[in-house]
Amino acid sequence: MPHSHPTSPLRTPSEAEAAGGPADIRLVVTDMDGTLLDDDKQAPPQLWRVLELLRERGVLFSPASGRQYATLAREFRGVEQGMLFIAENGTYVVRDGEELSSDPLHPDVSAGVVRAVRELVADGVDVGAVVCGKRSAYVERTDEAFLAEIRKYYIENESVEDVTAVDDEILKVAIFDFGAVERATAPALAPFAGTHQVVVTGEHWVDVMNSTANKGAAIRRLQSELGITPAQTMVFGDYLNDLEMMDTADWSFAMSNAHPQIVARARHLAPSNNDNGVLRTVARVLGLPGLDL
């Protein structure tokens, strides 16, 4: 594959760094959509070999995503043992089926967000809410076009009459807008921004979650619990829900296709998600042998 060339003032790992031998990396954390996965939502075929090599070296691997835990576990079925899953944008962290941390929303807040989305619908905005619980995601909207988008990220989902009445711990509320989410939907959620996070996670998605919840906070807890330093951590991201992640690692990488704010926050630039940027960078920095990347 052709190499992507940085066009920003960021730098790729220098030859001087490479000359010192493989970096002492203990934790690799990567966003999924727009980062590890290509634009067709496909993982690179070499991923499984790279995961095997990382495991042999004792390097922990963690997908960090807005996707739910069940969806991430399905993506890595067969190799998930010991893997750290940072799900729902950091609000839910699981390892070997056991919860390591969570940061659930107060039910009154999730209900308020749902009411705001219902008002948007009443005003003619083509939008729907996904109430993201620990066990499942819950939706009121049941048309196939909407459900097809939901299934990409929430394999465990239920259609219910009233999403504010579900019996589950709610981690966040994700809102999907068939138009540009920053046009009407994100502004309509601005009243929540004073006390909670309102994070645009893609062209059509915005999440509302606790002010204390983000991927970076989840990584810092893991680093503390596992005795791993920022110098021993690599992170990769492309969009605004990855911002805080960039501050947790000396080896922080914005994909070349990343949002400008991610590029500004990261220390390094990696090739794009369509150019196998995560695996090529991991292989280079860690000196992984025998990979055709």
Steps between C-alpha positions, in 0.01 A plus 500: 500500500625853433615699799305801621715808544439736790387845391481641853777617735461173687771244463513129447734306731846615403790293377682600818224345707496191280878465536456451873320173437138407554312720744396355838129499424268317741157627385363569151161674484322568173172650393308283254302695237719727290812371678556123514217420258500621141217701349316174423511417876744215435791407725837452327567130433837520680329605826478148636871432448589834663280417800679167532840671495389758756371226730833316473677818613261565786358812339136567585268598214187705546234607251350831621176585329157653519375151415344289773697228676303216336581635155871535577514151649346361182760679286779331696334164562762231552779736605319697771663325797689756707402783268390831649177626347438873538138517384237774470765775473664407830187466711536120524828305526495120497764228510422128469131571551551689826431870543809699594332839509185681393362853513122481457267794437238603750160383368363857512774613263450222248125567509562869437714423197232269365239773539722743308534245218123445494456876456742495206297220343182703551671790321573279199864410564583148375660386825474229765638427847686189611492455877814299570475267798745248635291207376356643179430808294139618492315685224149625439543560130443176307531581129749276320722785379560613859542149639754415230722783625454397863597137438842606371600608850249336735461128433294471821200727438134503597205694363284626787200727532672738746878508525482706820337206682757225437645307794872532434794719601528764226854582390425767240242615251613489138305693239504418130405771250459404133609855417806684632481464878663838560223684313200456732550209738821599676377859559174364644703308758706805602306544828658178624853618424529702820486191720565210262700418192335551164749346259471485122643158417444501123315680224169349609556419869509692826529349850390635837677358804638601837759778513740254663464238226732478199750262348789689659360463850452127442860464381638689800315268738642198318852645505474557874361155573744317273813703578543618141643845429415744218846424358393136470168582332403542133165646398339553158194710413328703234200686641391730783411219740871408487629840618562412865668176395777701334610634840556157657794379293843617393431299186175670396410476132246687291408319183579701187124503436431636850298803604725811521456519878636147537794584277570804717482299823708194403877475512534296181324438172420151368397393149126500436251235603481390136880467491526257795641781711452347845667166429781649294580742780481237775726269298756775448512634854508155661721341236258217422660256254373323190196713420401599148350840576 
